[in-house]
Amino acid sequence: MSGEGVSPLEITLESIRATASSYNLVPGVKYAYGTAGFRCKAEILAPAAYRMGLLSALRAKSAKAAIGVMVTASHNPPEDNGLKVVEPQGEMLLPRWENYSTQLSNTDSASLVEALKDLSEEVDVSLTSARGKIIVGRDTRDSGPLISAAVAAGAHNLQCKVEDIGVCTTPQLHWIVKQTNISKPNTIEDYYRTFSDSFINLYGKSESKPSIKVDCANGVGAKSLRSLAPLLSDYIDLVICNDGSNGKLNENCGADFVKLMQNAPQGVNYSENEHCYTIDGDADRSLFFFFQDHKFNMLDGDKIATLFAGFLNTLIHEAELDLSLGVVQTAYANGSSTSYLHSKGIPVVCVPTGVKHLHKKAEDFDVGVYFEANGHGTVLFSDTAMEVINKRAVQETRKIQQSAVTRLVAFTKLINTAVGDAVTNILAIETILKLCNLSPQTWNNMYTDLPYRQLKINIRDRDIIKTRDAERKISSPEGMQEKIDVLVSDYSNARCFVRPSGTENCVRVHAECATQREADSLAMSVGSMVFDFTEALHSRL
């Protein structure tokens, strides 16, 4: 369309009509923006990616800020891919925009223009308003460039600038988006320099240089650690395992595999009591593990949360600061971790699964520590906390106060507060262990986990199951929770819950009991009941 009298809006809409025809919906496919954005087979993701380019451009115009789009399926197999949108301060996408994402991603090409016009009116943003900016990153999957290009095509249709930063970790993209919007150094190189300098400042020199092994799930985390390793080589020796050179992404390795199987990843050779980590495919989860007397010991997100919370709680008290500190968990948190935190006088709250829920609740504290049991989490410091800490740092105080506040200031710079970051959390863990003179055994013995078992149960439709009480109880279908309660009553010191997965068409069963055998048995019993219950429902439909 060209010629005099043609409005900028009509030019924009015509460009969308022309491009959308290359991204027609796949018959029979329904997209849903879930806990971690979109996840599906990569071969059917491009239509949703194009529409997310349009939506992200509109969100950027609405926010008058840079918005991020990360192309990753995290711990999913390599043939999958996904998309998630990052808000201006590095947060997860706002709930109402999640709904818009689901609606728009399922709008056919012929109706797309009208749907966009309606959406622009609803959010009160002109489709031809001043240009926004989209920052796009991707993990190492082969499908990444194609999906990123589809996002860019949508954004360009709305005259939105696109900065493709290429292969990066998910936390790096979150950090870059946040830094961009507060006008601070915001490149990947800045990321490495910022966190390596912060680590060196707080960690300090050692008589010996420890060797730290990291299972990178054959994913993008290997690239990040490979860039950091030389910057930290005078202090720690990072040994990168499962770097993608000889193995498939997330196959028998990575944080999700280790957590689910409660066993060490393949592709890593260990020594007794050696510090080892496993991260996931996009490097936003990390778990610690070690071997003692040839026995595998895993320290998950609950253990990391208690380590961080205990360290920070001590510093806050030593610095004599009037700050509230709390820990946010999900239903997956081991009951022993919750009891341990309560015994230390640290408040604990439970929220539904999903980082967006934990992050939001952590903002209620001056210092909020949040972690999912899978190793995804971080620490938030409120504006009030930063003001109080920095004010105390310049005051004349007793030696112990000065030491505590100096460490607090340094720790705030070592944590990626935008989102959970496997890489920076590894550096933070190593720093705390050194400063507190803690061995893996001492850390692990702070409390003993109740034995647990997690299962994935494939069912026809995960949406048939609804939950309440921070996902700890089933609200529908009617009668299922009562059956779970009866099964749990047969075991000692037991609890069990079932929730639909946010990324796969299955339900997840989590059981805790006094013994491992009982936990295994309870999980299997509940899983079988859920499968039979849902099959019976479908047979009546």
N, C-alpha and C positions, 0 to 999 in steps of 0.2 A: 504494500500500500504506500503510495507517495502522492505528492502534489500539494498545492496550496489548500488551505482550509482543513487539512487533516490534523486533528489534535494529538498532542503527545500521548494521551491516554489510548487513543485508537491505534497508534503506532505500537505502543507497548502490548496491547491486547492481541494485535495481529501477529506480533513476534511470538507470543505465547502459543497461539493457535498453530503456527507453523512448526514450532519446536515440539509441542506436545504430541504431534502425530508420530514422532520417533520414539515416544515413550508411552505407548498404549498399555493399559493394564493387562495383566496376564489373566485370561479367563479362569474363574474359580478361585483365584487367590484373594484373600482378605488380609490386609495389613493392620497391625495394632501396635501403637506406641506404648510399650510396657515399661516395666521397672528400669530396664537398661536400653530404652529406645526400641528400634526395630532390630529383629534378629530373624533371619531366614536363609534359605539357600541363595547363594550369591547370584545365581543365574536368573532369579526372579526379582532382584532388589532394585534394578535400575529405574523402573517406573516410580517407585516410592522415593528414590534418591532425587530424581528430577523434581518431584513435587515438594520434597523437603528443601531443595534449593529455593523454590518460590516462597515457601513458608518462612525459611530462615531470613530471606531478604526482607520480608514483611516484618518479621520480629526485629530485625536490626533497625529498620526505619522507625518502628514503634518505640524501641528503647533508645534510639539516637545514639547507638553505641555499636561496637564490634560484637559479633556473635560467632560462636564456634560450631563447627560440624565435624565430629569424629567418625571416621569410617572404620569400624572394628566390630568383630563378634567375640572379642575377649577370649574366654575359655572354650568357646564352641569349636568344633572341628574345622579344618582348613577350607572345606567346600562351602561353609557358611560365611555370611558377612552381615554387617549391621550398620546402623546409623544412630547417633544421638546428638542432640543439639545442646550447646553450652551457653548459658546465660552470661551477661556482661561481667559479673564478678566471679566467674568460674563455677557457678552453681549449675545444678540440673535444671532442665527446662521447667517453666512454671506449669502447674497442673492444667490450667485452662488451655494453654498452648499445646499440651500433650493431646487434649481432646481435638483441637484444631488439626493437629498432625494426623491423627487417625482418620478424621473426616476427609481431609484433603487428599491423603494418600490413596483413598479408595474412590476418588472422583474420576470418572472416565474422561478422556481427552476432550470429547465434545462438550462436556459440561464444566470444564475446568475454568474457563474464563468467567462464567457467571458465578461459580463458587468463590473465585478470588475476589470478585467485585463485592459479593456479599460479605466475605470475611474482612475485607478492607474497611467496609462500612461499620462492621461490628466492633473492630478494634480502633476505629477512627483514625486511620492512616491512609493517605492517598497512595495509590499504586505508583504514582509518578513523583512522589516527594523526593526530597534530597537524598542522594545516594547513601546507602549504608555500607557496611563492610562485613564480609564473611571470611573467617579464617578456617581453612579446611586442612585436616591432618588425616593420616591413615596408618594402619599397621602394615605388617609385611605380607599380607595375603595377596595372591596373584590377581584377585579381582579388584583390589583397591583402586588402581588408577581409573578403571572404567566407572566405578561407582562415584569416585571423586569428580570425574568429568561430568556425570549426570547432575550432581549437586551444583556444579559451576554453571551448567547450562541453564538451570532454573534461576539461579541468582542473577545471571547476566540478563535474562529476560526482563528482570525488574530493575535494570541499570544499577545493580549492586556490585561494588568492587569485590573481587575474590582474591584472597591471598592463600595460595596453596603452599603449605610448608612441608609437604611431602611426608615421608615416613617419620613417625614420632610416636612416643607413648601417649596414652590417653591423658595422664596427669600433666605432661608437658603442654598439650594443647590447652587444657584448663588454665594452667599457669600463664601461658602466653596471652590468652584472651583477657584474663584479669589484669595482667601487667599493661597490656595495650590500652585498656580503658582507664587506667590510673596514671597513664603517661610515664611509665617507668621502663627500664631496659626489658625488652620483650622478645628476644630471639632465643633459639635453642642454645646457641653459644652462651648467651646471658644466663640461661638456666644452669648450665654446667658450672659456670664461673661462680654464680651466686651460692649454690648449694655446696660446692667443693670448698669455697672460702669459709662458709659458715661452719662446715664440719671441722675443718682444720683449726679454726679459732676455738671451738669448744672442746674438741677431742684432745688436742695437744700432742706432744711427743711422747713416745713410749720407749722403754728400754728394749723391747722386742717388737717386731712388726708382725701382727697376726695375719694369718691366711684365712680368708673368708670365701667360701664357695657358694655360688648362686646358680640354681637351676632356673634357666630363663625360658623354659617351656618351648624352646625353638621359636621364640617370638621376638617382638621388637625390643623387649627389655635388654637383650644382648647388645644391641646397638648403643643403647643409652649407657650401659655399664662399661662398654668398651671405650666410650668417649671419656667417662669419668675416671677410669682406672689410672691413666698416667698422671692425672692431676692429684691423685691421692697416694701415689706410689711410695712416698716417703713415710706414710703413716700406716696404711693397710695394704695388703696384697689381695686384690679382687680376682678370684679365679672363676671364670665364666664357663658354665657347663650348659649343655643343650642350647647351643647358640644358633641353631638352624642350619648348620653346615652338614649335618648328618642325622636327620631325624625330622619327623612331621610335627607340625604345630600342635601342641597340647596332647600328643599321643604318649600315654604312659608317663607323663611328666606334667609339671606345672602345678600351681597351687590348688586348683579345683580337684585334680587327680589325687594329690597327696591328702587333702582334707577328706575327700570322700572315701578313699581306700585305706586311710590311716596307715600309710606305708610310704617308704622313701621313693622318690622318682627314679626311673631308670636313667642311665647315662651319667651318673655321678659316682665317683669313687670317694669314700669317706674314711677318715681316721677317727679314732675314739675321741670324744669330747670336742671335736672340731666344730666351729661355728658354720652352720649351713642354712641356706635360705632357699625357698622356692617361690617363684612369682608366677603370675598368670600371663596369658598371651598378649595383653596390652599393658601390662606392668602397673596395674593399680591395686593389686593384692600382693601381700607377702606373708609367708609363714616361716617360722624358725624351726630348725630341727637339729638334733645331734644324736650320736650313738654313745651309749654307756654300757659297758659289758655286753657289747654287740646287740643291745636292745635299742630299737628306734623310739625316739622321744620327739613328739611334735608340740610346739608351742604356737597356738593359733591366735586369732584376733582377740580373744578374751584375755589370753596371757599378755599380749602386747598392750592391751588397754590397761590392765592392772599395773604393768611395768611403768607406762607413761604416767598414769594417774598417781601412783605412789611417788614417783620422782618429782612430779610437779607439786604435789601436795606438800611434800617435805620442803621444797624450795619456798613455796608461798608462806609456810609457817615460819621458816628460818628468817625470811626477809620481813616478817611481821606485816604482811599485806592483808588488807581486808577485801579479799576476793572470793567469790563463790566458785567452787570447782565441782563438776559432776561428770558422771559417765553415762553415756547413752548406749543401750544394747537393743538387740532384737530377741525374738523368741528362741533363736538358735543359740544364744549365749548359754554356756554351761551353768547349771545351777550353783555349782561350787564357786564360780567366779563372782556371781552376784553376792553370795554369802560372804565371801572374802572382802569385797569392797565395803559392804555394810559394816563388817567388823572393824574396818579402818576408819569408819565415820565418813565415808565418801558416798554421797547420794547417787543412786542409780535409777534410771527411768527406762522403760521398755516402749519401743515404737514398732510399727509394721516394718517388714523387710524392705530394703531399698535405701540407698545412700541419701536420697532426697529427704526422707523422713528423719534419718539420724542427724543429718546436717542441720536441718531446721530446728530440731529440738535442742541440739547442742548450743544453739545461739541463745538459749534461755540462761546459760551460765556465763560468768565472766571468763572462765576457762572451761571449755567443753571438750571432753575426750569422747570420741565415738568410734566404735569399731564393730563391724559384723564379724561373726566367728570365722568367716572365710578369709579374714585378713585384710579386708578393705576398710580403711578408716584414717582419721587424722585428728588433729587438735585445733580447736578454734580459740582465738583470743579476741574478746570484744574490744571495742574502742576504749571503753572504760578501763579494761585490764591493761591495755597498752599504755594508756595515760598514767595509770597508777604505777606500773612497773618502771616506765622511763623516768617518772618523777623521782622515785626512790633511788634510781641508779645514779642520780647526780647529787644526792644528799650525803652528808657526812654521817656514816653509820658505823656500828660495831663491825668488826672483821667478818663475823659469821653472816651478818646481814648483807654486807657488801658482796661476799662471795656468792651467796644465794641469788641475789638480784642480778649479778653479772652473768651467772649461768642461765637465769631465766631469760634475760635479754637475748643471749646467744641462742637459746633453744627456740625462741619465737622466729628466728631467722633460718633455722635448720628445717623447720616443718613447712611442707607445702600445704598452706591453709585453704587453698582453692578446692582441693579434693584429695581423697586417699591416694598416696603415691608410694608404690612399692620401693622405689629406689631411695627416696629421701627417708622413708621409714626405716630401711636397713641401716642407713647412716645414723639415724637417731637411736636405734636400738643399740648399736655398737658403742655409741657414745655413752649412753646410760650405763651399760654393763661395765665399761671402763671406769667411769667416774665413781660408780658405786661399788666397784670391786666385786662384781657379781659374776659367778660362774654360771654356765647354763644349768647345772644341777641345782644351784641355790635358787635361781629364778624359777625353775620348774617346780621346786618344792614349796613355793609360797602357798600353794594350795593344790589339792589333788582333784583332777577332773572326775566327775561321775562318769562311768563308762557310758558310751552312747553309740548309736548306729543311725546312719542316714541312708535312705533309699529313695530312688526315683521309680515311680510307678506310672507306666504309660497308660493313659485312659483316652477315650475317644474325644472328650471335650473337657479341658481343664476348667472352663468357665462355669461348669455346673456346680463347682464348689466355691462357696463364699465363706469368709471368715470374719471374726470379731475379736475384741480384746487383744489388740496388737497381734492378730493372726494366731493366737494361742487356742482359739476355740472355733468350731465349725458352726456357722449360723444356718447354712443350707447346703445340701438337702436335709430336710427334717429327719431326725432320727439317727443321723450318722454320728454326731457328737456323743450321744448316749451310748452307742456301741463302742466308741473309743474309750469312754469312761469305764465301761464294764471290763474291757480288756486290760486297761491300766490297773484296775483294782486287784488283779491277780498277781501283781508284782510288788516288790518292796522298794520304797524310796523312788518311785517311778513317776515319770511324766512323759507325755507323747502328744505331738500335734501334727496336723496335716495342713498343707497350704498349696495352692496351685502355683506352679513355677511362673516366674515373670518372663522367662526367655524360651521355654520349650513347652510342648503340649503334653505335660505330665503333671503329677503332683509329687511333692516332696514330703517324706515321712521322717520325722526326727523323734527318736526315743532315747530316754535316759533311765538307767536303773542302777541298782546297787552293784551288779556284776555285769561283765561284758556278755556272758551267755544270756542273761535275762534281757539285756538291751537288744541283742540280736533277735531273740525270740519275739519280743514285743513289737519291734519294727516289722518283722515278717508277718506277724498276726494282723497288725493294723493295716499293713499294705495289702494283704490278701482280702481283708474285709472291704477296704475302699474300692478295690478293683471289682469285686463281686457286687457291691452295692451299686456302683455306677453302671455296671453292665445290666443289672436288673432294671435300673431306671430307663436306660436306653431301649431295652426290650419292650417296655410298656409304651414308648412314644410312638 
